[in-house]
Amino acid sequence: MKVCVVGLGYWGPNLVRNFLAQNEVRGVVCVDKDPAKLKRAQIMFPSVSVSENYTDALKDPEVEAVAIATPVGSHYALAIEALENGKHVFVEKPMTRTVEQAENLVKRARELKRVLMVDHTFLFTSAIQKMGEVIKEGGIGDLLYFDSVRINLGLFQSDVNVIWDLAPHDLSILLHLFQQRPNSVLARGMDHFDHGSENMAYLTLTFEEKLMAHFHLSWLSPVKIRRIILGGSRKMIVYDDMESNEKVKIFDKGVEYSDEEEQRNQTLVQYRTGDIHVPALENKEALQGELEHFLACIRNSEKPLSDGEEGLWVVRILEAADESLKSGRTVSL
């Protein structure tokens, strides 16, 4: 098949490179309104064809799939046009700017029997896959909490706040690992420079069980941190994406409560400290595996791991976070 990649900014060229490496892809059409970006794409990838007109590219019957790597405000219009032209769609996260748009995309993809997949790349890293295996096997016991820190200095975005910019990464990881949906969202943030959107924020999600998730997000940190701590009743996991070799560490640590028989009102707390296990991880580019999965879902008419429903839930949480920021209250989902 041929694939159309729309948007040649930061992420688009990575999509082009990885699509060209797929055996099932025999051609890539690059679309962008900027002629300079198209020229640069032809220099980087001599085999691609280029176009400034998205509608014309969609008319090519050999193009079976479209990958959208443009600002979030344009996702819906581009994706719905691709679906209406019979194309399968791979779209950058967050999937859309509103829940209504996301719901409509999911509905239309289902009606047209087209694959709709959201680019939640972290789900295809060996680190997150290993964490999923440990949880599924019951290695950490009952899930207790998810604590995420994703901070750095910049880049300030003009169209979205820091939650929309940084949170989708870890929200997709949370939903994948927990296999549960949150029931409430509380967000607090600050716009320090009257930029029009929050440059740092704290986001808390609660679930039906005794389970909560917390996110620290910032464009104003002097250091870059990408860390998740996952707490379980038996063990705990630390995932540090900035680590080059030991991204995942499993700690045999925890606490145990027991009632003292002689003093009924006293509760004993015992702290358990054991070994630290560092599992071996496969060294493979996540985007390569993700696009292999996308093409396989098209070929076999299967549901993607990060399908439209997953993308919809991320947008639902982001929209609720905006509402919470404005009202100062917890928003139910």
N, C-alpha and C positions, 0 to 999 in steps of 0.2 A: 504493500500500500504506500501511498504518499501521505505525508503529514504536513499540515500548515501550522507554523509557529507564529503567533501574533504578539508583537512587542519584543524589541531587541535591546532593551535596557540592560539592567544588571543580570537578570536571571534568564532571559530569552536565549542568549548564546549557549548557555549550559544545556538547555533543552535541545537546541539544534545539534550540538555535539553528541549528546547521548542518543538522540533519535537516529542519527546517521550511523551509530555503532550497532544498531539493532538489525539483525538479519532480515526481519520482516519489512523493514522500511527501505524502499528503493528510491526515495526522493523526498526532499523537504522544501516547502515553499515558505519563504520568510516574508512577513508582512509588517510594515511599519510606515508611519507617515513621514518619518525623517529620512530623506535620501542619503544622508551621511551614514546613518546606521545601516542602511541596506548595502551601501558600498563596502562598509567595513565587514559586513557579514559575508559578502562575496569574496573578499580577500582572505578571511579566516576559513571559509568553507566553499571552495571553488565549485563544488558540485551542486550547490543549492540554486534555486530560482528565486527571484525577488519580485515584490509587488507593493505599490503604495495603496492599492485598492483591495480592501478586505472582501467586499462583495464579489469582485471578479475572481478572487482566489477560491471562494466557496463554490463557484460554478464549475470548477474542474472536477469531472466525475471520478478521477483517479484519487482525489483527496478524500480519504475516509475518516480522518480524525483531525481535530483542531486542538492545539495547545495554546492557552491564553495566559500571557505573562505581562499584563498591563496594569495600571492603577486600578484599585478595587472598584472605584466608581464606574468603570467601563465594563466590568466583568459581565453583568447581567445582559446588557444589550448584545455584546459579542457572542456570549454563550447561547442565548435564545435564537439568534440568527443562525448559528451553526447547527443547532438542533433542528430548526425548521428546514434546513437544507439537507437533512439526513446524515449529518456528521456526528461522530462520537466526540465527546468533549472532555478535555483535561484542563482544569482551571486552577490558577494560583489561589492560595488562601489569603485572606478569608474569601469564601466563595462569592458572596455578594455583599452589598452595603446594607440591605434590610432583610428581615425575616420573610416578608411578603415576597420579595424577589427570589429568595432561596427556595421557598415552598413552591413557587411557580416553576422554577427550573427542575426541581425533583419531579413534580407532577408531569411536566411536558416530556422529560426524558423517559419516564415510565410509559407514557402514552405512545411515544414514538419508538419505544424499544431500543433506545440508544444508551450507550454506556456514558455515565456522568461520574467523573472521578475528580477529587480535590487533591491538590498537591500538598499533602501532609507528609513531607519527605522524611521526617524523623521516625515515622512508623516503620520505615524500611532500613533503618540503621541496625547493625548487629547488636548495638548496646540496648536499644529499646526492645528488640526481639528477644534478647536474653532475659531482660527483666520480665517480659511477658511469660516466658517459659517458667521462670522461678515462681511467679505468682500462681500460674495455672497448676503447677505441681504442688502447691501448698507449702512451698519452702519458707515463706515468711509468716505463715499463719494468717490470722484475720487482718484485713487491711484497717489501718487506723487513721492515717493522714497522708497528704501529699503536699510537700512544701517546695515551692519553686522560686528561684531567683534568676531573673534575666535582665541584667543591667549593663549599661555601657555609656560612653560619652558620645551622644548623637546616635544615629543621624536623625535630626528633626524632620518630621514629615509635614507637608503642607495640607494634606487632605484627610488625615486621620490622627487620632491621639495615640499616646503610647500604648494603651491597652489594645487597640485595633492593630497596631504595628507589631508588638512583641508577644502578646498573649496567645494568639492562635497556635503557635508552635507547641507550647506546653499544654494548652487546652486539648489539642488533638491527642497528645500523649496520655493525658489524664483519662479521657473518655475511652481510649483504647485499652489501657491497663486495667481500669476499674470495671469496665463493662457495666457501668451504672450511670444514671442521669441525675444531675443535681436538682434540688427542689428550690433553692434560693440563691440569690447573688447579692453581695454587698460590696460596693466599690467606693474608695476614697482616693482623690487625686488632687493635683495642684498644677496650675498654669502659672509658673513663676514670672514669665516675661510677657504676659498678655498676648501670647502667640495665637490664642483662639482655641487651643486644645491642651489637654493635660500632658505635661512632660514627665511626670512620675505618678505612680498609682499603686495602690494595694487592693487586691481583689480576693474576696473570700467566698467560697462555695460550700454549701452544706448539702448533705444527702439524707435519705430516710434512715439509714443505719447510723451508728455512732462513728461517722466518717466526715472529714472535712478536708478542704483543699485551700491553700493560700498561695498567692502569687505576688511577688515583689517585682515591679517593672519600672525602669527608669532610663531616660536619655541623659541623665545628669551625674553619672557615676564616674569617678576618676579611673576605675578599673572595670574590666570586662569580666563578668561572671555569668556562667551558664550552668546552673546546678539544680538538681532535683534531689530531695530526700524523701524516700518512701518508707513510712513506718508501718511495721507489722507487729502482731502480738508475739511472734517468735524471733524474727530477724528484721533487720533494716537494710535498705539499699541506698547507696549514694551514687548518683550519676553525675559526673562532671565532664561536660562536653569539651572543656578547655584542656583536659588531660590528653596527651598524645597516645599513651600506651595503656593506662589503667583507668579507663573511663567509667567502669562499673566496679563497685566494691560492695560486697555483701557482709554485713556485720552481724555476728552472733551476739547481739546485745539486746537487752530489754529489761522490763521490770515485772515483778510478780507481786500481787497483793494477796494477803491471807489474814483472816481474823484471829486474833489472839483469844484462845478459849477462856483463860482466866480473867482477862479484861475485855469484856465484850465490846466496849466502845473504842477499843484501840485497834488500829489496822497496821499490820506490819508490811513494810515495803522492802522487797528484796531486789537487788540489782544484779543482773546477770551479764557477765562480760566473757566472751569467748573469742574464737578465731575470726580473722578477717579473710574472706575468700575473694580472690580476683580472677574471675573467669576469663578464659581466652576468647577473643572476639575476632570474627572474620573481617579481614581488611578489604572491603568492597565498597565502591561508591554507592551511596544510598539511592541517588537519582537513577542510576543505571538499573538497579533492581526494581525501582518504582515504575519506570517506563516499560520494563519487561512485563511487569504485572498488568499494567494498563493494556498493552497489546494482547496479552493472553486473555484478558477479560473480553476484549472485542472478539477475538478468535473463537472463544468458547461460550460466549454469551453468559458470562458469569458476573456476579456482583463484586465490585472492587472492595478492597479492605477499607479504603477511605472514600466511600461512595457519597452520593449527594446527601443522604440522611446524616452522615457524620458531619459533613460541611454545614448542613442546616443547623445542627446543634451548636456548633461553634459560633455561628452568626447569632443564634438565639441568645447565647450567653453574653456575647459582646453587646448586643442591643440592650439586654437587661442591665449590663454594667453601665452603659450610657445613661439609662433611666435612673439608676441608683446614684450616679454622680450628680445628676441634676436635682434629684429630690432629697438626697441625703438619707434615704431609707432603704431597707432590704426589699428586694424585688423577688416575688415568687415566680417560679417557672412552671 
